[in-house]
């Protein structure tokens, strides 16, 4: 059996250990007292069920902020890379257009020199 202490749960949820003890005492979080002591423990499965039921709004907000920050930074970097690639592509298209024009002029000269082909 995998047991968690109120301190560990408090760290995971971003609350005080006393808050976790209150959750256990009022039945919000299923846990138990270790026989012969005042120490509480929670089975990992019970904590996971608690998380699914109640979640932790502060933790969710923090995760969303991190994701938005990473996403914003990634998008900025990706946009810069795309702009650079577009500039390279436009330059390459212009270069290929100039080569095509040159080849057409050379082809025209060759037709003039050899009208039978």
C-alpha positions as CSV (number, residue, x, y, z in Angstrom):
1,X,0.0,0.0,0.0
2,X,1.4,3.4,-1.0
3,X,0.7,5.9,1.8
4,X,1.1,9.7,1.7
5,X,1.6,12.1,4.6
6,X,-0.4,15.2,5.0
7,X,2.8,17.2,4.5
8,X,3.4,15.5,1.1
9,X,-0.2,16.1,0.0
10,X,0.1,19.7,1.2
11,X,3.1,20.2,-1.0
12,X,1.3,18.7,-4.0
13,X,-1.8,20.8,-3.5
14,X,0.0,24.0,-2.4
15,X,-1.8,24.2,1.0
16,X,-0.7,24.0,4.6
17,X,-0.5,20.5,6.2
18,X,-3.1,21.5,8.7
19,X,-5.5,22.1,5.8
20,X,-5.0,18.5,4.7
21,X,-5.6,17.3,8.2
22,X,-8.9,19.2,8.3
23,X,-9.8,17.6,5.0
24,X,-9.1,14.1,6.5
25,X,-10.9,14.9,9.7
26,X,-14.1,16.2,8.0
27,X,-14.2,13.4,5.4
28,X,-13.4,15.5,2.4
29,X,-10.2,13.4,1.9
30,X,-10.3,9.8,2.9
31,X,-7.5,9.0,5.3
32,X,-6.9,7.5,8.7
33,X,-5.0,7.9,11.9
34,X,-2.0,5.6,12.5
35,X,-3.1,3.5,15.5
36,X,-1.7,4.8,18.8
37,X,-0.7,8.2,17.3
38,X,-2.0,11.5,16.0
39,X,-0.4,11.0,12.6
40,X,-2.6,10.7,9.6
41,X,-2.0,8.9,6.3
42,X,-3.8,8.8,3.0
43,X,-3.7,6.0,0.5
44,X,-2.4,7.1,-2.9
45,X,-5.6,5.9,-4.6
46,X,-7.7,8.0,-2.2
47,X,-5.6,11.1,-2.9
48,X,-6.0,10.5,-6.6
49,X,-9.8,10.2,-6.2
50,X,-9.7,13.4,-4.2
51,X,-7.8,15.1,-7.0
52,X,-10.3,13.9,-9.6
53,X,-13.2,15.1,-7.5
54,X,-12.0,18.4,-6.2
55,X,-8.8,19.2,-8.2
56,X,-6.8,22.1,-7.0
57,X,-7.8,25.4,-8.7
58,X,-4.7,27.2,-7.7
59,X,-2.5,24.5,-9.2
60,X,-4.6,24.4,-12.3
61,X,-4.3,28.2,-12.8
62,X,-0.5,27.9,-12.3
63,X,-0.2,25.1,-14.8
64,X,-2.3,27.1,-17.3
65,X,-0.1,30.1,-16.8
66,X,3.1,28.0,-17.4
67,X,1.5,26.5,-20.6
68,X,0.5,29.9,-21.9
69,X,3.9,31.3,-21.2
70,X,5.7,28.4,-22.9
71,X,3.2,28.5,-25.8
72,X,3.6,32.3,-26.2
73,X,7.4,31.9,-26.3
74,X,7.2,29.0,-28.6
75,X,4.9,30.8,-31.0
76,X,7.1,33.9,-31.0
77,X,10.2,31.8,-31.8
78,X,8.3,29.8,-34.4
79,X,6.9,33.0,-36.0
80,X,10.4,34.4,-36.3
81,X,11.7,31.2,-37.9
82,X,8.7,31.1,-40.3
83,X,9.4,34.8,-41.3
84,X,13.1,34.0,-41.9
85,X,12.1,30.9,-44.0
86,X,9.6,33.0,-46.0
87,X,12.3,35.6,-46.7
88,X,14.6,32.8,-47.9
89,X,11.9,31.3,-50.0
90,X,11.0,34.7,-51.6
91,X,14.7,35.2,-52.3
92,X,14.9,31.7,-53.8
93,X,11.8,32.3,-55.9
94,X,13.2,35.5,-57.3
95,X,16.5,33.8,-58.0
96,X,14.8,30.9,-59.8
97,X,12.6,33.4,-61.7
98,X,15.8,35.2,-62.9
99,X,17.3,31.9,-63.9
100,X,14.1,30.9,-65.8
101,X,14.1,34.3,-67.6
102,X,17.8,33.7,-68.6
103,X,17.1,30.2,-69.8
104,X,14.1,31.5,-71.9
105,X,16.3,34.2,-73.5
106,X,19.0,31.6,-74.3
107,X,16.3,29.3,-75.7
108,X,15.0,32.1,-77.9
109,X,18.5,32.8,-79.2
110,X,19.0,29.1,-80.0
111,X,15.7,29.0,-81.9
112,X,16.8,32.0,-83.9
113,X,20.1,30.3,-84.7
114,X,18.4,27.1,-85.6
115,X,14.8,27.8,-86.9
116,X,14.2,24.3,-88.1
117,X,13.8,22.8,-84.5
